[in-house]
Amino acid sequence: MRTPLTVIGALLLPVALTLSAAAVLLTGHSNCPHLSQPSLPGTRILAMSAVARPDGISARASRLGRPGASGVPASCDVTIILTHPPLRDQVRIEVWLPQSTWNGRFQATGGGAFAAGEFERALGPAVRRGYAAASTDAGVPSTAKSPPVWALRRDRTINEGLLANFAYRSVHDMSQIGKQVITGFYGRPPAYSYFTGCSTGGRQGLTEAQRYPGDFDGILADAPAIAWNRLTLAQLWPQVVMNEAGVHPTACEFAAFNRAAIAACDSDDGRLDGIISRPDTCRFDPGRLVGTSVRCHGRTIRISPADADIVRRIWDGPTTRAGERQWYGLPRGASFSWLAGTTKPLLGPRHGVPFPVAADWIRYFLLRQPHRDVSTIGDAEYERLFNESQARYSAVIGSDDPDLSAFRTAGGGKMITWHGLADPAVFSQGTVDYRRRVESAMGGAKATDRFYRVFLAPGVGRCSGGAGPVPTDPLAALVDWVEHDRAPDTLPAATTGAHPHLSSVLCRYPQQATADRPCH
């Protein structure tokens, strides 16, 4: 049962805030042993509790219907609350420890959007596979859908300490605390330590390799939200384009452009599978649809030149008013719905619905106006905000330093990134750009392949889904590379969901598959 931890932890925390050290609180079954309190320079432990789960089921996760709630073996769940004086933050770290099925490894897990960790959703599957696993909220407890209200102090200044937690400090803290707890529980440290995450979690993985290269032996940094301070502005670009044009196409109209692009570029790899395998070389001109008609919700809509121009600018990506590229655009074949959302109220014209993560970054960290309607931002204001975001936050949350020499030499670290080419929110061009810059900094493609490999997934969307095959077990490939020095040239993959099941492999970048050659 998780209830004792929830109740007692809530009672303990206010008291712990006044103590110089926290006692370890044990509840549940006796096979959750007494654990020494971990320590970490620059932090103070406020509270620590250990709860045995002999039945392996998290009551809280089951009640909320969260993935990862069932099938978890008996474990000891440890929760640590720490602070970074004088910040007065309260960072929660959970470490789940399988009692009899531990495989000797540590798996730290990342988050999504403005959530630094996902707890049950990530820890349950990791423990099922035998890992001692950890996650953290970075002191900014939130869900992937909640706004970052923690960003602003009462005087509307940016809370730089909490931003540092979210941007880079929290995963490092989790790695150090997690290893200490694991060593105390099992009597020996983990033989190997891994980090896994997608989107925000992918960005966290890259940050670890760049800032704390000795924390993990292997990092799985999937679809990383790289160059966060530029990406989030690029995610608003479709709304700026529509606002400037005074035209807000429906999702049905946008879908017509994607269908046409797929029809034009599907066969570029010699196969007709409903997938654009190389969005970067697809040259479909949206102007070809001008004057054609589409049926949308029972009515016929004629595609206008303005519609085509909007799609062209969204695909091209943000530029300055002088025409200089600022970041990448939505890949051809990726859904418009995430970033180019629109809605029609009962009264009034259709208007834009910005992507929440982009809107909240701009509202809280740039404008410091949580209730601002950012769908009304025009070209001039957008350019100013883009420049401010890049100048002010690149060093904090850019997460795109290409110098990975310390990671390469710190115990021979290995890193894998895979990214869907139809990702509608975190553009795969950013991952390719980063890999190329790492090659330039690290001695070329062959030298980089010795420790960092990238795999691109045609037709795959946000961390999973879409029409294309998704990697089935990329962590296993990483483990094999780290522990047996078998570097992966391909990743096994398969389609999921409603699409016809298709087994395939993803090719190591820059290789690609065609109809007559698997990877070349």
C-alpha positions as CSV (number, residue, x, y, z in Angstrom):
1,M,0.0,0.0,0.0
2,R,1.2,3.5,-0.8
3,T,-1.2,5.3,1.5
4,P,1.0,5.2,4.6
5,L,3.8,7.0,2.6
6,T,1.4,9.6,1.3
7,V,-0.1,10.4,4.7
8,I,3.0,10.2,6.9
9,G,5.1,12.0,4.3
10,A,2.7,14.9,4.4
11,L,2.8,15.0,8.2
12,L,6.6,14.6,8.3
13,L,7.6,17.2,5.7
14,P,6.6,20.4,7.6
15,V,8.5,19.2,10.6
16,A,11.5,18.2,8.5
17,L,11.8,21.7,7.2
18,T,13.0,22.8,10.6
19,L,15.5,20.0,11.1
20,S,19.2,19.8,10.1
21,A,18.7,16.2,9.0
22,A,15.8,13.8,8.4
23,A,15.2,10.5,10.0
24,V,14.4,7.5,7.8
25,L,10.7,6.5,8.2
26,L,10.0,2.9,7.6
27,T,6.5,1.6,7.0
28,G,5.0,-1.7,5.7
29,H,6.7,-5.1,5.6
30,S,9.9,-5.7,7.5
31,N,11.8,-6.7,4.4
32,C,12.2,-3.0,3.5
33,P,15.4,-2.6,5.6
34,H,16.7,0.4,7.5
35,L,18.6,2.6,5.0
36,S,21.2,5.2,5.7
37,Q,20.3,8.7,4.7
38,P,22.0,9.7,1.5
39,S,24.0,12.9,1.2
40,L,24.8,15.2,-1.7
41,P,27.0,18.4,-1.6
42,G,24.9,21.5,-2.0
43,T,21.7,19.8,-0.8
44,R,20.0,19.0,2.5
45,I,17.7,16.1,3.0
46,L,14.4,17.2,4.5
47,A,12.6,13.8,4.7
48,M,13.1,10.2,3.7
49,S,10.7,7.3,3.9
50,A,10.8,3.7,2.8
51,V,7.6,1.7,2.1
52,A,7.5,-2.0,1.4
53,R,5.2,-3.2,-1.4
54,P,5.1,-7.0,-0.9
55,D,2.3,-7.4,-3.4
56,G,4.1,-5.1,-5.9
57,I,1.0,-3.1,-6.7
58,S,0.9,0.7,-6.2
59,A,-2.5,1.5,-4.7
60,R,-2.2,5.1,-5.9
61,A,-1.3,4.1,-9.5
62,S,-4.1,1.5,-9.6
63,R,-6.6,4.1,-8.3
64,L,-5.6,6.6,-11.0
65,G,-5.5,3.9,-13.7
66,R,-2.0,4.8,-14.6
67,P,0.2,2.6,-16.9
68,G,2.8,0.6,-14.9
69,A,0.4,-0.1,-12.0
70,S,0.1,-3.8,-12.6
71,G,2.6,-6.6,-12.8
72,V,5.2,-4.9,-10.7
73,P,7.1,-7.3,-8.5
74,A,7.6,-6.9,-4.8
75,S,9.6,-3.8,-4.1
76,C,10.8,-1.3,-1.6
77,D,9.8,2.2,-2.6
78,V,12.0,5.0,-1.2
79,T,11.1,8.6,-1.3
80,I,13.5,11.5,-0.6
81,I,12.6,15.1,-0.2
82,L,15.7,17.5,-0.5
83,T,16.4,21.1,-0.8
84,H,19.2,23.3,-2.2
85,P,19.8,26.0,0.4
86,P,19.0,28.8,0.3
87,L,16.5,28.1,-2.5
88,R,13.9,26.6,-0.1
89,D,12.8,24.3,-2.9
90,Q,11.4,20.8,-2.2
91,V,12.6,18.2,-4.7
92,R,11.0,14.8,-4.6
93,I,13.0,11.7,-5.7
94,E,11.5,8.2,-5.8
95,V,13.6,5.1,-6.0
96,W,11.8,1.8,-6.5
97,L,13.9,-1.3,-5.6
98,P,12.8,-4.8,-6.7
99,Q,13.2,-7.1,-3.7
100,S,14.2,-10.3,-5.3
101,T,14.3,-9.7,-9.1
102,W,17.1,-7.0,-9.3
103,N,19.2,-7.4,-12.4
104,G,22.1,-5.4,-10.9
105,R,21.3,-2.2,-13.0
106,F,20.0,1.3,-12.3
107,Q,17.6,3.0,-14.6
108,A,16.9,6.7,-14.1
109,T,13.9,8.0,-16.0
110,G,13.0,11.4,-17.5
111,G,9.8,13.4,-18.0
112,G,7.7,15.2,-20.6
113,A,6.7,18.8,-21.3
114,F,7.2,20.8,-18.0
115,A,7.2,17.6,-15.9
116,A,10.7,16.5,-15.0
117,G,9.6,12.9,-14.2
118,E,6.7,10.6,-14.5
119,F,7.0,8.3,-11.5
120,E,4.5,5.3,-11.8
121,R,4.3,5.6,-15.6
122,A,8.1,5.2,-15.9
123,L,9.1,3.3,-12.7
124,G,6.6,0.5,-13.0
125,P,7.8,-0.8,-16.4
126,A,11.5,-0.4,-15.3
127,V,11.0,-2.5,-12.1
128,R,9.1,-5.1,-14.0
129,R,12.3,-5.6,-16.1
130,G,14.4,-6.0,-13.0
131,Y,15.9,-2.5,-12.8
132,A,16.2,-0.4,-9.6
133,A,14.6,2.7,-11.0
134,A,14.3,6.4,-10.1
135,S,12.4,9.5,-11.1
136,T,12.2,13.1,-9.8
137,D,9.9,16.1,-9.9
138,A,12.8,18.6,-9.8
139,G,11.0,20.5,-7.2
140,V,8.5,21.7,-9.8
141,P,5.6,19.2,-9.4
142,S,3.4,19.2,-12.4
143,T,2.0,17.0,-15.1
144,A,2.8,17.1,-18.8
145,K,-0.4,19.2,-19.3
146,S,-0.1,21.7,-16.4
147,P,1.5,25.2,-16.8
148,P,4.8,26.1,-15.1
149,V,3.3,28.3,-12.4
150,W,6.6,27.8,-10.5
151,A,8.5,29.9,-13.0
152,L,7.4,33.2,-11.5
153,R,8.0,34.5,-8.0
154,R,5.4,36.8,-6.5
155,D,7.1,39.9,-7.9
156,R,6.9,38.3,-11.4
157,T,10.7,37.7,-11.6
158,I,11.9,34.4,-12.9
159,N,12.7,31.7,-10.3
160,E,16.1,31.0,-11.6
161,G,16.7,28.2,-9.0
162,L,13.7,26.2,-10.0
163,L,14.5,26.7,-13.7
164,A,18.0,25.3,-13.0
165,N,16.4,22.3,-11.3
166,F,14.2,21.6,-14.3
167,A,16.8,22.4,-16.9
168,Y,19.8,20.3,-15.6
169,R,20.3,19.9,-11.9
170,S,17.5,17.5,-11.0
171,V,18.6,14.4,-13.0
172,H,22.2,14.7,-11.7
173,D,20.8,14.8,-8.1
174,M,18.6,11.8,-8.8
175,S,21.6,9.9,-10.2
176,Q,23.7,10.4,-7.1
177,I,20.9,9.9,-4.6
178,G,19.7,6.8,-6.5
179,K,23.0,5.1,-6.5
180,Q,23.4,5.7,-2.8
181,V,20.0,4.3,-2.0
182,I,20.6,1.3,-4.2
183,T,24.0,0.6,-2.6
184,G,22.4,0.8,0.9
185,F,19.6,-1.5,0.0
186,Y,21.5,-4.3,-1.9
187,G,24.8,-3.9,-0.2
188,R,26.6,-3.1,-3.5
189,P,26.4,-0.4,-6.1
190,P,24.7,-1.0,-9.5
191,A,27.0,-2.7,-12.0
192,Y,25.7,-0.3,-14.7
193,S,23.7,2.9,-14.7
194,Y,21.3,4.0,-17.5
195,F,19.1,7.0,-18.2
196,T,16.0,6.8,-20.4
197,G,13.7,9.5,-21.6
198,C,11.8,11.0,-24.6
199,S,11.1,14.6,-25.5
200,T,11.8,16.5,-22.3
201,G,13.4,13.2,-21.1
202,G,15.5,13.1,-24.3
203,R,16.7,16.7,-23.6
204,Q,17.5,15.6,-20.0
205,G,19.6,12.8,-21.4
206,L,21.6,15.0,-23.6
207,T,22.1,17.4,-20.7
208,E,23.5,14.6,-18.6
209,A,26.0,13.7,-21.3
210,Q,27.0,17.4,-21.7
211,R,27.1,18.5,-18.0
212,Y,27.5,15.4,-15.9
213,P,29.3,12.9,-18.2
214,G,30.1,10.5,-15.4
215,D,26.6,9.9,-14.1
216,F,25.5,7.1,-16.5
217,D,27.2,4.4,-18.5
218,G,24.4,4.5,-21.1
219,I,21.9,7.2,-22.1
220,L,18.8,6.6,-24.3
221,A,17.8,10.2,-25.3
222,D,14.8,9.8,-27.6
223,A,13.3,12.6,-29.6
224,P,15.2,15.2,-27.5
225,A,13.6,18.6,-27.1
226,I,17.0,20.0,-28.1
227,A,17.6,23.8,-28.2
228,W,14.5,24.2,-26.0
229,N,14.7,28.0,-26.0
230,R,14.5,28.0,-29.8
231,L,12.3,25.0,-30.3
232,T,9.5,26.3,-28.1
233,L,9.4,29.5,-30.2
234,A,9.4,27.5,-33.4
235,Q,6.4,25.6,-32.0
236,L,4.5,28.9,-31.9
237,W,5.4,29.8,-35.5
238,P,2.3,28.2,-37.2
239,Q,0.1,30.5,-35.0
240,V,2.1,33.6,-35.9
241,V,1.8,32.7,-39.6
242,M,-2.0,32.3,-39.4
243,N,-2.4,35.4,-37.3
244,E,-0.4,37.5,-39.8
245,A,-2.4,36.1,-42.7
246,G,-5.7,36.5,-40.9
247,V,-6.6,33.0,-42.1
248,H,-7.0,29.9,-39.9
249,P,-7.5,26.7,-41.9
250,T,-9.4,23.8,-40.3
251,A,-7.7,20.6,-39.4
252,C,-9.4,19.0,-42.4
253,E,-7.8,21.5,-44.8
254,F,-4.4,20.9,-43.2
255,A,-4.9,17.2,-43.5
256,A,-5.5,17.6,-47.2
257,F,-2.0,19.1,-47.7
258,N,-0.4,16.2,-45.8
259,R,-2.3,13.6,-47.8
260,A,-1.1,15.3,-51.0
261,A,2.5,15.5,-49.7
262,I,2.5,11.8,-48.8
263,A,1.1,10.9,-52.2
264,A,3.8,12.9,-53.9
265,C,6.8,11.6,-51.9
266,D,5.7,8.2,-50.6
267,S,7.6,6.4,-53.4
268,D,10.9,8.2,-53.0
269,D,12.3,5.1,-51.2
270,G,10.8,2.7,-53.8
271,R,8.0,1.6,-51.5
272,L,4.3,2.6,-51.3
273,D,3.6,2.4,-47.6
274,G,1.9,5.7,-46.8
275,I,5.1,7.1,-45.3
276,I,7.4,9.9,-46.3
277,S,10.8,8.2,-45.6
278,R,12.8,11.4,-46.3
279,P,10.8,14.5,-45.4
280,D,14.0,16.6,-45.9
281,T,14.0,15.7,-49.6
282,C,10.3,15.9,-50.2
283,R,9.7,18.9,-52.5
284,F,5.9,18.8,-52.7
285,D,4.7,22.3,-53.4
286,P,1.5,23.2,-51.4
287,G,0.6,25.6,-54.2
288,R,-0.4,22.5,-56.3
289,L,-3.6,22.3,-54.2
290,V,-4.8,25.8,-54.9
291,G,-8.2,25.7,-56.4
292,T,-8.9,22.1,-55.5
293,S,-11.8,21.3,-53.2
294,V,-12.0,19.2,-50.0
295,R,-15.0,17.9,-48.1
296,C,-14.8,19.0,-44.5
297,H,-17.6,18.2,-42.0
298,G,-20.2,18.0,-44.7
299,R,-19.3,21.1,-46.6
300,T,-17.0,21.8,-49.6
301,I,-14.0,24.1,-49.0
302,R,-11.8,25.4,-51.9
303,I,-8.1,25.6,-51.1
304,S,-7.0,29.3,-51.5
305,P,-3.5,30.7,-52.2
306,A,-3.5,32.0,-48.6
307,D,-4.0,28.4,-47.3
308,A,-1.1,27.2,-49.5
309,D,1.2,30.0,-48.4
310,I,0.4,29.3,-44.7
311,V,1.3,25.6,-45.2
312,R,4.5,26.5,-47.1
313,R,5.7,28.9,-44.3
314,I,4.9,26.3,-41.6
315,W,6.9,23.7,-43.4
316,D,9.8,26.1,-44.1
317,G,10.0,27.1,-40.4
318,P,10.5,30.4,-38.6
319,T,12.5,33.2,-40.2
320,T,13.3,36.7,-39.3
321,R,11.5,39.5,-41.2
322,A,14.7,39.8,-43.2
323,G,14.3,36.1,-44.3
324,E,17.0,34.5,-42.0
325,R,16.2,31.0,-40.7
326,Q,15.7,30.8,-36.9
327,W,14.9,27.1,-36.5
328,Y,13.3,24.2,-38.4
329,G,9.7,23.8,-39.4
330,L,7.1,21.1,-39.2
331,P,8.2,18.1,-41.3
332,R,6.1,17.2,-44.3
333,G,3.9,14.3,-43.3
334,A,3.7,15.3,-39.6
335,S,0.3,16.3,-38.2
336,F,-0.5,20.0,-38.1
337,S,-2.9,19.5,-35.2
338,W,-0.4,20.0,-32.4
339,L,1.0,23.3,-33.5
340,A,-1.5,24.7,-36.0
341,G,-4.6,24.1,-34.0
342,T,-7.6,26.3,-34.6
343,T,-11.2,26.5,-33.3
344,K,-14.4,28.1,-34.2
345,P,-16.5,29.5,-31.3
346,L,-20.2,29.7,-31.4
347,L,-19.9,33.4,-32.0
348,G,-17.0,35.0,-33.7
349,P,-14.4,34.0,-36.3
350,R,-12.1,31.0,-36.2
351,H,-8.9,31.6,-34.2
352,G,-5.7,29.8,-33.3
353,V,-5.1,27.4,-30.4
354,P,-1.3,27.4,-29.6
355,F,0.6,24.4,-28.4
356,P,0.5,24.6,-24.6
357,V,4.2,24.0,-24.0
358,A,5.2,26.8,-26.4
359,A,2.5,29.1,-25.1
360,D,3.5,28.6,-21.5
361,W,7.2,29.1,-22.2
362,I,6.4,32.5,-23.8
363,R,3.8,33.5,-21.2
364,Y,5.9,32.6,-18.1
365,F,9.6,32.9,-19.1
366,L,9.5,35.7,-21.7
367,L,6.4,37.9,-21.3
368,R,5.8,37.0,-17.6
369,Q,2.1,37.4,-18.3
370,P,0.5,34.0,-17.6
371,H,-2.9,35.0,-19.1
372,R,-1.6,36.5,-22.4
373,D,-3.2,35.2,-25.6
374,V,-0.1,34.3,-27.5
375,S,-2.1,33.4,-30.6
376,T,-2.3,37.1,-31.4
377,I,1.5,37.6,-31.6
378,G,2.7,39.1,-34.9
379,D,6.0,38.9,-36.8
380,A,7.7,41.9,-35.1
381,E,6.9,40.7,-31.5
382,Y,7.7,37.1,-32.4
383,E,11.2,38.1,-33.7
384,R,11.9,40.0,-30.5
385,L,10.7,37.1,-28.3
386,F,12.8,34.6,-30.3
387,N,15.9,36.7,-29.9
388,E,15.3,37.2,-26.2
389,S,14.7,33.5,-25.6
390,Q,17.9,32.6,-27.4
391,A,20.0,35.2,-25.7
392,R,18.7,34.7,-22.2
393,Y,18.2,31.0,-21.9
394,S,20.6,29.2,-24.2
395,A,23.2,28.6,-21.5
396,V,20.5,27.3,-19.1
397,I,18.3,25.0,-21.2
398,G,19.7,25.0,-24.7
399,S,21.0,21.5,-24.0
400,D,22.9,21.4,-27.4
401,D,26.6,21.6,-26.5
402,P,28.3,19.3,-29.1
403,D,31.4,18.7,-27.1
404,L,30.9,15.2,-25.7
405,S,34.5,14.5,-25.1
406,A,34.1,14.1,-21.4
407,F,31.2,11.7,-21.8
408,R,33.2,9.7,-24.3
409,T,36.1,9.3,-21.9
410,A,34.2,9.0,-18.6
411,G,34.0,5.2,-18.4
412,G,33.4,4.9,-22.1
413,G,29.8,6.3,-22.1
414,K,27.4,5.3,-24.9
415,M,24.4,7.1,-26.1
416,I,21.5,6.3,-28.5
417,T,18.9,8.7,-29.9
418,W,16.0,7.6,-32.0
419,H,13.5,10.2,-33.4
420,G,10.3,9.9,-35.4
421,L,10.4,11.7,-38.8
422,A,6.7,12.6,-38.4
423,D,7.1,14.1,-35.0
424,P,4.6,16.9,-34.8
425,A,6.1,18.8,-31.9
426,V,9.9,18.2,-31.6
427,F,11.3,18.4,-35.1
428,S,13.7,15.6,-36.1
429,Q,15.8,18.2,-38.0
430,G,17.0,19.4,-34.7
431,T,18.3,16.0,-33.8
432,V,20.1,15.7,-37.1
433,D,21.6,19.1,-36.7
434,Y,22.9,18.2,-33.3
435,R,24.4,15.0,-34.5
436,R,26.2,16.8,-37.3
437,R,27.6,19.4,-34.9
438,V,28.8,16.6,-32.6
439,E,30.6,15.0,-35.6
440,S,32.3,18.3,-36.3
441,A,33.4,18.7,-32.7
442,M,34.4,15.0,-32.1
443,G,36.5,14.1,-35.1
444,G,33.9,13.0,-37.7
445,A,31.2,10.5,-38.2
446,K,33.2,7.4,-37.5
447,A,34.6,8.8,-34.3
448,T,31.2,9.8,-33.2
449,D,29.6,6.4,-34.0
450,R,32.0,4.9,-31.4
451,F,29.9,6.4,-28.6
452,Y,26.8,8.1,-30.0
453,R,24.4,6.8,-32.6
454,V,21.2,8.2,-34.1
455,F,18.3,6.3,-35.7
456,L,15.5,8.0,-37.6
457,A,12.0,6.4,-37.7
458,P,10.0,7.3,-40.9
459,G,6.3,7.9,-40.3
460,V,6.6,7.8,-36.5
461,G,5.2,10.6,-34.4
462,R,5.7,11.9,-30.9
463,C,7.8,9.3,-29.1
464,S,5.6,6.5,-30.6
465,G,2.6,6.1,-32.8
466,G,2.1,7.0,-36.4
467,A,2.1,4.9,-39.5
468,G,5.8,3.8,-39.3
469,P,7.6,1.2,-37.2
470,V,8.6,2.1,-33.7
471,P,11.7,0.7,-32.0
472,T,10.6,-2.3,-29.9
473,D,13.4,-2.4,-27.3
474,P,16.1,0.3,-27.8
475,L,17.2,0.0,-24.2
476,A,18.2,-3.6,-24.8
477,A,20.4,-2.4,-27.7
478,L,22.0,0.2,-25.5
479,V,22.7,-2.3,-22.7
480,D,24.2,-4.7,-25.3
481,W,26.5,-1.9,-26.5
482,V,27.5,-0.8,-23.0
483,E,28.1,-4.2,-21.5
484,H,29.2,-6.3,-24.5
485,D,30.6,-3.6,-26.8
486,R,28.2,-4.6,-29.6
487,A,27.4,-1.3,-31.3
488,P,23.9,-1.4,-33.0
489,D,23.8,-0.8,-36.7
490,T,20.0,-1.2,-36.7
491,L,17.1,-1.1,-34.2
492,P,14.3,-3.7,-34.5
493,A,11.0,-1.9,-34.9
494,A,7.3,-2.7,-35.5
495,T,4.1,-0.7,-36.2
496,T,1.6,-0.4,-33.4
497,G,-2.0,0.5,-32.9
498,A,-4.6,0.4,-35.8
499,H,-2.0,0.2,-38.6
500,P,-1.2,-3.2,-40.1
501,H,1.6,-4.8,-38.2
502,L,4.9,-4.4,-39.9
503,S,8.2,-5.5,-38.6
504,S,11.3,-3.6,-39.8
505,V,14.5,-2.1,-38.6
506,L,15.6,1.5,-38.2
507,C,18.9,2.3,-39.9
508,R,21.9,4.0,-38.2
509,Y,22.1,7.6,-39.4
510,P,22.9,8.6,-42.1
511,Q,21.9,5.3,-43.6
512,Q,18.4,4.7,-44.9
513,A,16.4,1.8,-46.2
514,T,15.0,1.4,-49.7
515,A,12.9,-1.2,-51.4
516,D,15.9,-3.1,-52.7
517,R,18.4,-2.4,-49.9
518,P,17.6,-2.6,-46.2
519,C,20.2,-0.1,-44.9
520,H,22.8,1.7,-47.0
